[in-house]
Amino acid sequence: QVQLVESGGGLVQPVGSLRLSCAVSGHIFNVLDVGWYRQAPGKQRELAAEIARGSSTEYADSVKGRFTISRDNAKNTVTLQMNSLLPEDTAVYYCHVRLPLTRMDFWGKGTLVTVSS
Protein backbone atom coordinates (compact mmCIF):
# COMPACT_ATOMS: atom_id res chain seq x y z
CA GLN A 1 0.00 0.00 0.00
CA VAL A 2 1.38 3.37 -0.99
CA GLN A 3 1.73 5.82 1.88
CA LEU A 4 2.55 9.50 1.69
CA VAL A 5 3.49 11.44 4.81
CA GLU A 6 3.84 15.21 4.66
CA SER A 7 5.74 17.35 7.14
CA GLY A 8 6.97 20.90 7.52
CA GLY A 9 3.84 23.02 7.58
CA GLY A 10 3.22 25.79 10.06
CA LEU A 11 2.71 29.49 10.59
CA VAL A 12 5.01 31.92 8.80
CA GLN A 13 4.98 35.65 8.24
CA PRO A 14 4.57 37.13 4.75
CA VAL A 15 7.75 36.97 2.63
CA GLY A 16 9.01 34.19 4.88
CA SER A 17 9.98 30.65 3.86
CA LEU A 18 8.93 27.10 4.64
CA ARG A 19 10.07 23.71 3.45
CA LEU A 20 7.63 20.85 3.05
CA SER A 21 8.66 17.23 2.76
CA CYS A 22 6.78 14.20 1.49
CA ALA A 23 8.02 10.74 2.42
CA VAL A 24 6.78 8.01 0.06
CA SER A 25 6.65 4.31 0.89
CA GLY A 26 5.07 1.19 -0.54
CA HIS A 27 6.13 1.60 -4.17
CA ILE A 28 9.29 1.90 -6.24
CA PHE A 29 9.90 5.61 -5.81
CA ASN A 30 11.96 6.47 -8.86
CA VAL A 31 9.17 5.57 -11.30
CA LEU A 32 6.69 7.95 -9.69
CA ASP A 33 5.69 11.45 -10.63
CA VAL A 34 5.03 13.31 -7.37
CA GLY A 35 2.96 16.43 -6.96
CA TRP A 36 2.19 18.99 -4.30
CA TYR A 37 -1.41 20.18 -4.39
CA ARG A 38 -2.98 22.79 -2.17
CA GLN A 39 -6.47 23.65 -1.07
CA ALA A 40 -7.28 27.04 0.37
CA PRO A 41 -10.42 27.59 2.47
CA GLY A 42 -13.47 27.66 0.22
CA LYS A 43 -11.49 26.85 -2.91
CA GLN A 44 -10.84 23.80 -5.04
CA ARG A 45 -7.68 21.78 -4.71
CA GLU A 46 -5.08 22.90 -7.23
CA LEU A 47 -1.68 21.75 -8.38
CA ALA A 48 1.14 23.84 -6.95
CA ALA A 49 4.13 21.91 -8.29
CA GLU A 50 4.99 18.52 -9.70
CA ILE A 51 8.21 16.65 -10.34
CA ALA A 52 8.32 13.79 -12.82
CA ARG A 53 10.34 10.61 -12.46
CA GLY A 54 12.93 12.13 -14.77
CA SER A 55 13.03 15.22 -12.54
CA SER A 56 11.34 17.59 -14.97
CA THR A 57 9.19 20.05 -13.07
CA GLU A 58 5.93 21.91 -13.49
CA TYR A 59 4.66 24.86 -11.46
CA ALA A 60 1.43 26.78 -11.14
CA ASP A 61 1.83 30.31 -12.48
CA SER A 62 1.07 31.67 -9.02
CA VAL A 63 4.14 30.03 -7.48
CA LYS A 64 6.69 30.22 -10.29
CA GLY A 65 9.91 31.85 -9.16
CA ARG A 66 9.01 31.39 -5.48
CA PHE A 67 8.59 27.62 -5.03
CA THR A 68 11.08 24.91 -5.92
CA ILE A 69 10.27 21.21 -5.99
CA SER A 70 12.99 18.57 -5.79
CA ARG A 71 13.32 14.85 -5.17
CA ASP A 72 15.79 12.55 -3.47
CA ASN A 73 15.45 9.07 -4.93
CA ALA A 74 17.80 7.64 -2.32
CA LYS A 75 15.55 8.82 0.51
CA ASN A 76 12.19 8.43 -1.28
CA THR A 77 11.31 12.02 -0.53
CA VAL A 78 10.09 15.08 -2.37
CA THR A 79 10.68 18.55 -0.99
CA LEU A 80 8.84 21.77 -1.72
CA GLN A 81 10.88 24.84 -0.85
CA MET A 82 8.56 27.82 -0.55
CA ASN A 83 10.05 31.31 -0.49
CA SER A 84 8.53 34.79 -0.50
CA LEU A 85 5.31 33.38 0.89
CA LEU A 86 2.14 35.41 0.54
CA PRO A 87 -1.11 35.28 2.52
CA GLU A 88 -2.76 33.74 -0.54
CA ASP A 89 -0.43 30.76 -0.20
CA THR A 90 -2.32 29.81 2.96
CA ALA A 91 -3.73 26.34 2.36
CA VAL A 92 -3.54 22.71 3.26
CA TYR A 93 -0.77 21.20 1.13
CA TYR A 94 -1.15 17.61 -0.03
CA CYS A 95 1.38 15.24 -1.53
CA HIS A 96 0.07 13.14 -4.44
CA VAL A 97 1.19 10.27 -6.63
CA ARG A 98 -0.56 8.42 -9.45
CA LEU A 99 0.72 4.93 -10.05
CA PRO A 100 2.04 4.60 -13.61
CA LEU A 101 0.37 1.28 -14.49
CA THR A 102 -2.94 1.24 -12.57
CA ARG A 103 -3.42 5.03 -12.60
CA MET A 104 -4.54 4.81 -8.97
CA ASP A 105 -4.24 8.06 -7.02
CA PHE A 106 -2.79 8.29 -3.53
CA TRP A 107 -2.86 11.31 -1.26
CA GLY A 108 -1.21 12.26 1.97
CA LYS A 109 -3.24 13.62 4.87
CA GLY A 110 -2.03 17.14 4.23
CA THR A 111 -0.08 19.75 6.14
CA LEU A 112 -1.38 23.22 6.93
CA VAL A 113 0.56 26.28 5.82
CA THR A 114 -0.60 29.59 7.24
CA VAL A 115 0.95 32.84 6.02
CA SER A 116 -0.03 35.67 8.32
CA SER A 117 1.44 38.53 10.26
KEGU-641450 format. One line per 2 residues: number of its first residue (from 0); their letters; for each residue x, y, z of C-alpha. Coordinates in nm, 4 decimals. Last residue first. Layout:
BEGIN
NUM) A) X:Y:Z  ...
END
This chain:
BEGIN
116) SS) 0.1442:3.8526:1.0260  -0.0028:3.5668:0.8318
114) VT) 0.0948:3.2842:0.6019  -0.0598:2.9595:0.7240
112) VL) 0.0564:2.6282:0.5824  -0.1383:2.3221:0.6925
110) TG) -0.0076:1.9750:0.6145  -0.2026:1.7140:0.4229
108) KG) -0.3243:1.3615:0.4868  -0.1206:1.2260:0.1968
106) WF) -0.2855:1.1314:-0.1260  -0.2790:0.8287:-0.3534
104) DM) -0.4243:0.8060:-0.7015  -0.4543:0.4814:-0.8972
102) RT) -0.3416:0.5029:-1.2604  -0.2935:0.1239:-1.2569
100) LP) 0.0366:0.1277:-1.4492  0.2044:0.4598:-1.3614
98) LR) 0.0720:0.4926:-1.0053  -0.0563:0.8424:-0.9451
96) VH) 0.1185:1.0270:-0.6628  0.0066:1.3137:-0.4443
94) CY) 0.1376:1.5235:-0.1533  -0.1149:1.7615:-0.0033
92) YV) -0.0767:2.1202:0.1132  -0.3537:2.2706:0.3262
90) AT) -0.3731:2.6342:0.2358  -0.2323:2.9808:0.2955
88) DE) -0.0425:3.0760:-0.0199  -0.2760:3.3744:-0.0543
86) PL) -0.1106:3.5285:0.2517  0.2136:3.5411:0.0536
84) LS) 0.5312:3.3380:0.0895  0.8527:3.4788:-0.0502
82) NM) 1.0051:3.1315:-0.0492  0.8559:2.7817:-0.0550
80) QL) 1.0881:2.4842:-0.0847  0.8840:2.1771:-0.1722
78) TV) 1.0684:1.8554:-0.0995  1.0094:1.5078:-0.2371
76) TN) 1.1307:1.2017:-0.0527  1.2193:0.8425:-0.1277
74) KA) 1.5545:0.8817:0.0509  1.7803:0.7639:-0.2323
72) ND) 1.5448:0.9072:-0.4934  1.5792:1.2550:-0.3475
70) RS) 1.3321:1.4854:-0.5169  1.2988:1.8571:-0.5792
68) IT) 1.0271:2.1206:-0.5988  1.1081:2.4908:-0.5916
66) FR) 0.8588:2.7615:-0.5028  0.9014:3.1387:-0.5482
64) GK) 0.9909:3.1847:-0.9156  0.6694:3.0217:-1.0293
62) VS) 0.4144:3.0026:-0.7475  0.1073:3.1673:-0.9023
60) DA) 0.1829:3.0307:-1.2481  0.1429:2.6783:-1.1145
58) YE) 0.4659:2.4862:-1.1463  0.5926:2.1912:-1.3493
56) TS) 0.9185:2.0054:-1.3074  1.1343:1.7591:-1.4973
54) SG) 1.3033:1.5223:-1.2542  1.2929:1.2127:-1.4771
52) RA) 1.0343:1.0606:-1.2458  0.8322:1.3794:-1.2819
50) IE) 0.8213:1.6648:-1.0339  0.4994:1.8521:-0.9704
48) AA) 0.4125:2.1911:-0.8289  0.1144:2.3845:-0.6950
46) LE) -0.1679:2.1754:-0.8380  -0.5082:2.2897:-0.7226
44) RQ) -0.7685:2.1780:-0.4709  -1.0839:2.3799:-0.5037
42) KG) -1.1492:2.6851:-0.2910  -1.3467:2.7659:0.0222
40) PA) -1.0425:2.7585:0.2473  -0.7281:2.7038:0.0374
38) QR) -0.6467:2.3653:-0.1066  -0.2979:2.2787:-0.2171
36) YW) -0.1409:2.0182:-0.4393  0.2189:1.8988:-0.4297
34) GV) 0.2962:1.6428:-0.6957  0.5032:1.3311:-0.7369
32) DL) 0.5685:1.1453:-1.0632  0.6694:0.7950:-0.9689
30) VN) 0.9168:0.5572:-1.1298  1.1964:0.6473:-0.8857
28) FI) 0.9903:0.5607:-0.5809  0.9286:0.1903:-0.6236
26) HG) 0.6128:0.1600:-0.4167  0.5069:0.1189:-0.0544
24) SV) 0.6654:0.4309:0.0886  0.6783:0.8014:0.0057
22) AC) 0.8018:1.0740:0.2417  0.6777:1.4199:0.1491
20) SL) 0.8658:1.7226:0.2758  0.7631:2.0851:0.3047
18) RL) 1.0068:2.3709:0.3447  0.8930:2.7102:0.4645
16) SG) 0.9978:3.0654:0.3855  0.9007:3.4188:0.4882
14) VP) 0.7750:3.6967:0.2631  0.4567:3.7127:0.4753
12) QV) 0.4977:3.5653:0.8242  0.5010:3.1924:0.8799
10) LG) 0.2715:2.9488:1.0595  0.3223:2.5789:1.0063
8) GG) 0.3835:2.3019:0.7583  0.6973:2.0905:0.7519
6) SE) 0.5743:1.7349:0.7140  0.3843:1.5209:0.4664
4) VL) 0.3490:1.1444:0.4815  0.2546:0.9504:0.1693
2) QV) 0.1733:0.5822:0.1882  0.1377:0.3366:-0.0991
0) Q) 0.0000:0.0000:0.0000
END
